Amino acid sequence: MKSVIEAVRRALTYVRESKDELKKVTWPTRDEVTSFTIVVIVAVLVISFFLWFIDLGLMQITQKLVK
């Protein structure tokens, strides 16, 4: 029984300290989140097209070598 009470006490301490730490966090504004999201989407698209182009070239080279 004593170990159960100690476990609950530790869990409550963890939750309390986590809550206190989250109050210290500087959360991004809506505009920052929007701009970061756009940057990520553009970066993913650029990298995707680059890899697609490389894949297309390697496919052409492979087809010429196989023929």
C-alpha positions, 0 to 999 in steps of 0.5 A, spaced: 500 500 500 505 504 501 508 503 494 502 505 491 501 511 495 508 513 493 507 512 486 501 516 486 505 522 489 510 521 484 505 521 478 502 528 481 509 531 482 510 529 475 504 532 472 505 539 477 512 540 475 510 539 467 504 544 468 509 549 471 514 548 465 509 548 460 507 555 463 515 557 461 514 555 454 514 561 449 509 559 444 509 561 437 503 566 434 498 564 429 502 568 424 509 564 425 505 557 425 502 559 418 509 562 415 513 556 418 507 551 415 508 554 408 516 554 408 515 546 410 510 545 404 514 549 399 521 545 402 517 538 401 515 540 394 522 542 392 525 536 394 520 532 391 520 535 385 528 534 385 528 527 387 523 526 381 527 529 376 533 525 379 529 518 379 527 520 371 534 521 369 536 514 372 530 511 369 532 513 362 539 511 364 537 504 366 533 503 360 538 505 355 543 500 359 538 494 359 536 495 351 
